[in-house]
């Protein structure tokens, strides 16, 4: 893939205050896009936008709040004239969320599903009218390796993201909007290093075919390809970026 040129594109990144979201914002802005870092943590979103620099600004919204998301997307479209790229990255993904629903408890499970599942729905439907008919319009959802063989609450939520990706790809194709997803494996961000006990890391690494640590750039590069013209015939797919840990036939 050659250099991705996103000059003139408007991109909304949910969960944009930190982690993958901030990295996505940097990568999109570096390629010319006007970037909106949307996050429940307003200060983190503002800090990320300031770090990204020219062409980035922050929006405060809880993706689980349908009305707030609708207002946010309308404000972005009014400010920039539309939306070309939506990265549905916001999610609850702490180690404690990766439990059976009974152990997690219905209240915490419901909150996670509200963010991880309904957040994707709210953001997609709210951005839809401002993306329809725009050349190269693309949505990328962030699923997870945990969606394969999903047994616990977090994996179930990310399995739903895979399903939503297929459903929205069908629903939005007529409006020229492609919808795909990325399922990251174990990516060694600072948060993951601090959070995961070594036996869990060893277990996942043993599942991988490629024996190196997954890096943030691996996910960023997959995102850039999916929003680029190089992927113009790709929709409804979930790309696994996991070092081969979730291979299936």
Long-range contacts (C-beta under 8 A, 24 or more apart in sequence): 1-224, 1-225, 1-228, 1-230, 3-31, 4-31, 4-224, 4-225, 4-227, 4-228, 4-230, 5-31, 5-32, 6-31, 6-32, 6-33, 6-85, 6-227, 7-31, 7-32, 7-33, 8-32, 9-33, 9-34, 9-84, 9-85, 9-136, 10-34, 10-36, 10-76, 10-80, 10-81, 10-82, 10-83, 10-84, 10-85, 11-35, 11-36, 11-83, 11-84, 11-85, 11-86, 11-87, 11-227, 12-36, 12-38, 12-59, 12-73, 12-76, 12-83, 12-85, 12-86, 12-87, 12-123, 12-127, 13-37, 13-38, 13-87, 13-89, 14-38, 14-39, 14-63, 14-86, 14-87, 14-88, 14-89, 14-90, 14-119, 14-123, 15-39, 15-63, 15-89, 15-90, 15-91, 16-45, 16-48, 16-49, 16-58, 16-89, 17-41, 17-43, 17-44, 17-45, 17-47, 17-48, 17-58, 18-44, 18-48, 19-189, 19-191, 20-89, 20-142, 20-184, 20-187, 20-189, 20-216, 20-219, 20-220, 21-48, 21-87, 21-89, 21-90, 22-48, 22-51, 22-52, 23-216, 23-217, 23-219, 23-220, 24-87, 24-89, 24-220, 24-223, 25-49, 25-52, 25-56, 26-51, 26-52, 27-220, 27-223, 27-224, 28-85, 28-224, 28-227, 29-53, 29-54, 29-55, 29-56, 31-224, 33-84, 33-85, 34-80, 36-76, 36-80, 38-63, 38-72, 38-90, 39-90, 40-90, 63-90, 63-115, 63-118, 63-119, 63-120, 63-122, 63-123, 64-111, 64-114, 64-115, 64-118, 64-119, 64-122, 65-122, 66-118, 66-122, 66-126, 69-119, 69-122, 69-123, 69-126, 70-122, 70-126, 72-126, 73-123, 73-126, 73-127, 73-130, 74-126, 74-130, 76-130, 77-130, 82-130, 82-131, 82-134, 83-127, 83-130, 83-131, 83-134, 83-137, 84-131, 84-134, 84-136, 84-137, 84-138, 85-137, 85-138, 85-139, 85-140, 85-227, 86-123, 86-124, 86-127, 86-131, 86-138, 86-139, 86-140, 87-139, 87-140, 87-142, 87-223, 88-119, 88-120, 88-123, 88-124, 88-139, 88-140, 88-141, 88-142, 88-161, 89-142, 90-115, 90-119, 90-123, 91-115, 91-116, 91-119, 91-142, 91-157, 92-116, 92-154, 93-144, 93-154, 94-195, 95-195, 95-196, 95-200, 97-153, 97-154, 98-146, 98-152, 98-153, 98-154, 98-155, 99-152, 99-153, 99-154, 100-151, 100-152, 100-153, 101-152, 101-153, 101-156, 104-152, 104-153, 109-153, 112-153, 112-154, 112-157, 113-153, 113-157, 113-160, 116-154, 116-157, 116-158, 116-160, 116-161, 117-157, 117-160, 117-161, 117-164, 120-161, 120-164, 121-164, 124-164, 124-168, 124-172, 124-179, 128-172, 128-175, 128-177, 131-175, 131-177, 132-172, 132-175, 132-176, 132-177, 133-175, 133-176, 134-176, 135-176, 136-227, 136-229, 136-232, 137-175, 137-176, 137-177, 137-178, 138-177, 138-178, 138-179, 138-180, 138-226, 138-227, 138-231, 139-168, 139-172, 139-177, 139-178, 139-179, 139-180, 140-180, 140-181, 140-182, 140-223, 140-226, 140-227, 141-165, 141-179, 141-180, 141-181, 141-182, 142-181, 142-182, 142-184, 143-181, 143-182, 143-183, 143-238, 144-183, 144-184, 145-183, 145-184, 145-185, 145-186, 145-240, 145-242, 145-245, 145-246, 147-183, 147-238, 148-183, 148-240, 148-246, 148-248, 158-183, 162-238, 165-236, 165-237, 165-238, 166-236, 169-235, 169-236, 170-236, 173-235, 178-226, 178-231, 178-232, 178-234, 178-235, 179-235, 179-236, 180-226, 180-231, 180-234, 180-235, 180-236, 180-237, 180-238, 180-239, 181-237, 181-238, 181-239, 182-219, 182-222, 182-223, 182-226, 182-238, 182-239, 182-241, 183-238, 183-239, 183-240, 183-241, 183-242, 183-246, 184-214, 184-218, 184-219, 184-241, 184-242, 185-214, 185-240, 185-241, 185-242, 185-243, 185-245, 185-246, 186-213, 186-214, 186-242, 186-243, 186-245, 187-214, 187-215, 187-216, 187-218, 187-219, 188-213, 188-214, 188-215, 189-216, 204-245, 207-245, 207-246, 208-242, 208-243, 208-244, 208-245, 209-243, 209-244, 209-245, 209-247, 210-243, 210-244, 211-243, 212-243, 214-241, 214-242, 214-243
